[in-house]
Amino acid sequence: MGRILVVSRQGPDGHHGRGVLVATPTAAATDLASCCRDTAVSVTGRTEPISTNRLVLTPLRVEDAGEMYAVLADPELYEYTGGEAPSLERLSEIYRAQTSGSPTDGETWHNWVLRDIETGTALGFVQATVTGTTADVAWVVGVPWQRKGLAREAAIAMCAWLRGSGVVGLTAHIHPDHSASAAVAASAGLEETDALDPDGERVWRWPAPTLPIA
Ligand SMILES: CC(C)(COP(=O)(O)OP(=O)(O)OC[C@H]1O[C@@H](n2cnc3c(N)ncnc32)[C@H](O)[C@@H]1OP(=O)(O)O)[C@@H](O)C(=O)NCCC(=O)NCCS
């Protein structure tokens, strides 16, 4: 898996990367539903703020690195994704790349910082890499804020926003033993598939793969 995290397949030099928190440019992301590419759907290029009951998802800014550096500093976050906590300098570099957008034609990067809707405190992030009309999604919640349903809340809101923006297929790549992330994916409507990606992560997908008719 990309050996620097910040959950994603978005690399600082504009390439895809494996894994999670801040991805290094390595393997290409799974690309599903390419059959839908030519449909007349307008997938938005602009990342918009999204509000939920307890959170506001704010489009990532380079200046968020200062706050997010602390959120991402806990080694526990990297248990299933690999990688390590980025330095402030590295995180700033990554955020500069992520806010500049993908250099790849037909690909759009969306990154949101999760903030407490009352206090504005940064507590995690969610991310989507849109290719054509499909999106690969990922989520991270800082350790002090975990197990409160916040990842579920953020993922549901992000996936609804993506669907409302014209996305017709979602994927997530989740370590087979990562039950918390699997629960988040299921909440957002994704279903586990039999497929493992080249890094051994399970591919989750919405809509669910169609079963052959017996
Ligand atoms: C995965 C992650 C985002 C979940 O965040 P969270 O805010 O704690 O998740 P939620 O509170 O919405 O809980 C989702 C489900 O996971 C369960 N869960 C949360 N943390 C768990 C843990 N450490 N062990 C077991 N289950 C856990 C919750 O109980 C809930 O399931 P339930 O509703 O059936 O009880 C968080 O653990 C994280 O950021 N991990 C590190 C980064 C990462 O691995 N991201 C995913 C990459 S695919």
The ligand as an SDF file (V2000), in Angstrom:
LIG
                    3D

 48 50  0  0  0  0  0  0  0  0999 V2000
  -12.6230    3.2430    9.9830 C   0  0  0  0  0  0  0  0  0  0  0  0
  -12.9050    4.5090   10.7830 C   0  0  0  0  0  0  0  0  0  0  0  0
  -13.0270    5.6870    9.8070 C   0  0  0  0  0  0  0  0  0  0  0  0
  -14.2120    4.3270   11.5470 C   0  0  0  0  0  0  0  0  0  0  0  0
  -14.4720    5.5630   12.1970 O   0  0  0  0  0  0  0  0  0  0  0  0
  -15.5470    5.6980   13.3620 P   0  0  0  0  0  0  0  0  0  0  0  0
  -15.9960    7.1250   13.3890 O   0  0  0  0  0  0  0  0  0  0  0  0
  -15.0110    5.1120   14.6030 O   0  0  0  0  0  0  0  0  0  0  0  0
  -16.7040    4.7700   12.8190 O   0  0  0  0  0  0  0  0  0  0  0  0
  -18.1960    4.7630   13.3600 P   0  0  0  0  0  0  0  0  0  0  0  0
  -18.2170    5.2800   14.7680 O   0  0  0  0  0  0  0  0  0  0  0  0
  -19.0540    5.4260   12.3360 O   0  0  0  0  0  0  0  0  0  0  0  0
  -18.4740    3.2280   13.4800 O   0  0  0  0  0  0  0  0  0  0  0  0
  -18.6790    2.4120   12.3750 C   0  0  0  0  0  0  0  0  0  0  0  0
  -18.7890    0.9990   12.8640 C   0  0  0  0  0  0  0  0  0  0  0  0
  -17.5000    0.5020   13.1770 O   0  0  0  0  0  0  0  0  0  0  0  0
  -17.4670    0.0360   14.5060 C   0  0  0  0  0  0  0  0  0  0  0  0
  -16.1590    0.3570   15.0480 N   0  0  0  0  0  0  0  0  0  0  0  0
  -15.6020    1.5740   15.1480 C   0  0  0  0  0  0  0  0  0  0  0  0
  -14.3660    1.4720   15.6340 N   0  0  0  0  0  0  0  0  0  0  0  0
  -14.1460    0.1570   15.8540 C   0  0  0  0  0  0  0  0  0  0  0  0
  -13.0630   -0.5770   16.3560 C   0  0  0  0  0  0  0  0  0  0  0  0
  -11.9340    0.0170   16.7270 N   0  0  0  0  0  0  0  0  0  0  0  0
  -13.1760   -1.9060   16.4420 N   0  0  0  0  0  0  0  0  0  0  0  0
  -14.3120   -2.5160   16.0640 C   0  0  0  0  0  0  0  0  0  0  0  0
  -15.3730   -1.8850   15.5710 N   0  0  0  0  0  0  0  0  0  0  0  0
  -15.2960   -0.5540   15.4770 C   0  0  0  0  0  0  0  0  0  0  0  0
  -18.5600    0.7710   15.1990 C   0  0  0  0  0  0  0  0  0  0  0  0
  -18.9980    0.0950   16.3410 O   0  0  0  0  0  0  0  0  0  0  0  0
  -19.6120    0.8350   14.1170 C   0  0  0  0  0  0  0  0  0  0  0  0
  -20.2610   -0.4000   13.9790 O   0  0  0  0  0  0  0  0  0  0  0  0
  -21.7070   -0.6410   14.6090 P   0  0  0  0  0  0  0  0  0  0  0  0
  -22.5700    0.5030   14.1480 O   0  0  0  0  0  0  0  0  0  0  0  0
  -22.1050   -1.9450   14.0370 O   0  0  0  0  0  0  0  0  0  0  0  0
  -21.5040   -0.6180   16.0690 O   0  0  0  0  0  0  0  0  0  0  0  0
  -11.7720    4.7850   11.8100 C   0  0  0  0  0  0  0  0  0  0  0  0
  -11.5930    3.6200   12.5810 O   0  0  0  0  0  0  0  0  0  0  0  0
  -10.4730    5.1850   11.1740 C   0  0  0  0  0  0  0  0  0  0  0  0
  -10.2870    6.3350   10.7950 O   0  0  0  0  0  0  0  0  0  0  0  0
   -9.5440    4.2410   11.0400 N   0  0  0  0  0  0  0  0  0  0  0  0
   -8.2100    4.5800   10.5100 C   0  0  0  0  0  0  0  0  0  0  0  0
   -8.2390    4.9580    9.0230 C   0  0  0  0  0  0  0  0  0  0  0  0
   -8.8410    3.8670    8.1860 C   0  0  0  0  0  0  0  0  0  0  0  0
   -8.4680    2.7060    8.3300 O   0  0  0  0  0  0  0  0  0  0  0  0
   -9.7400    4.2580    7.3100 N   0  0  0  0  0  0  0  0  0  0  0  0
  -10.4220    3.3390    6.4400 C   0  0  0  0  0  0  0  0  0  0  0  0
   -9.6430    3.0280    5.2510 C   0  0  0  0  0  0  0  0  0  0  0  0
  -10.5300    1.8600    4.2080 S   0  0  0  0  0  0  0  0  0  0  0  0
  1  2  1  0
  2  3  1  0
  2  4  1  0
  2 36  1  0
  4  5  1  0
  5  6  1  0
  6  7  2  0
  6  8  1  0
  6  9  1  0
  9 10  1  0
 10 11  2  0
 10 12  1  0
 10 13  1  0
 13 14  1  0
 14 15  1  0
 15 16  1  0
 15 30  1  0
 16 17  1  0
 17 18  1  0
 17 28  1  0
 18 19  1  0
 18 27  1  0
 19 20  2  0
 20 21  1  0
 21 22  1  0
 21 27  2  0
 22 23  1  0
 22 24  2  0
 24 25  1  0
 25 26  2  0
 26 27  1  0
 28 29  1  0
 28 30  1  0
 30 31  1  0
 31 32  1  0
 32 33  2  0
 32 34  1  0
 32 35  1  0
 36 37  1  0
 36 38  1  0
 38 39  2  0
 38 40  1  0
 40 41  1  0
 41 42  1  0
 42 43  1  0
 43 44  2  0
 43 45  1  0
 45 46  1  0
 46 47  1  0
 47 48  1  0
M  END
$$$$
